[in-house]
Amino acid sequence: MKSKATDWDGVPLLLTVRELQELFGFPRDFSYKLMHVRGRRIGGKLMIRKETLKEFLEENPLAA
């Protein structure tokens, strides 16, 4: 299991639902909702770009 992210340099460019949970501590249901709103399906997996996640967290500070 990966440790929680302490800065953006260690975050992959594309994140899966599991990585959102492991790196940021987001609950499973929140991670899936975020993916459906801001993410994309790539190769059968729901993924979100690191930059999109950063923008979301800046716009919604209570989500962090």
Secondary structure by P-SEA (a helix, b strand, c coil): ccccccccccccccccaaaaaaaccccaaaaaaaaaacccccccbbbbbaaaaaaaaaaccccc
